Amino acid sequence: NGYHLVYHFLRYSLSCQRAAARIRRISQASFMIGVFLMLVVLFLDQPQYILNLFIQTLGFYVQNIIQLSFHTDAFEQLSPSYGSQERGRVDPTSDGESEWMNEWTVFYWSWWIAWSPF
């Protein structure tokens, strides 16, 4: 009976190792496919525009990271901004549902806190 347990333990351990190796290979393959698709889009479209856009948006984010991370649109909680209904559109910088903005900020923070160890 002891040999039976050792046999099943070894067999289970080996199957877990093989599964981990397969998962690693699948993960590496999907990463390579993603890199390939990114390069295809970069070179088949307008590379100069895409690279300029990347640098500009990265600079904007770094420049405004404090303001963007603490923005909860507190004045929107009082009421929508004046004239939003007359314009017939929602301005994402000042109009919109206050609940969504508050929940999104909290959700985004909790998402990064939860995934930061990985």
Residue, then its C-alpha position, 0 to 999 in steps of 0.5 A: n500500500g505504501y508503494h502504491l501511494v509513492y507511485h501515485f505521488l510520483r506520477y502526479s508530480l511528473s504530470c504537474q511538471r509536464a503541465a507546467a512546461r506546456i503552459r510555459r510554452i503556450s504562454q511564450a507562443s502567445f507572447m510571440i504572436g502578440v509581439f508579431l502582431m504589434l510589429v505588423v501593425l507598426f510597420l504596415d501602418q504609419p510607423q512615424y505617426i504611431l511612434n510619435l503618438f506613443i511618445q506624446t501620450l507617454g509624456f502626457y501621462v508622466q506629466n499629469i500622473i498625479q492629477l490623473s490618479f487623484h481625479t474623481d470629478a468631485f464637482e460632478q457629484l453636485s450636478p452636471s455642468y451647465g449646458s451639457q444637455e443643450r450641447g447634446r453630448v457628454d464632455p469626458t473632461s467635465d460631464g458624465e455620470s458621477e457614480w461611474m467616475n468614482e467607481w472607475t477610479v476606485f476600481y482602477w486603484s484596486w486593480w493595480i494594487a491587486w495585480s502589483p505583486f505579479 
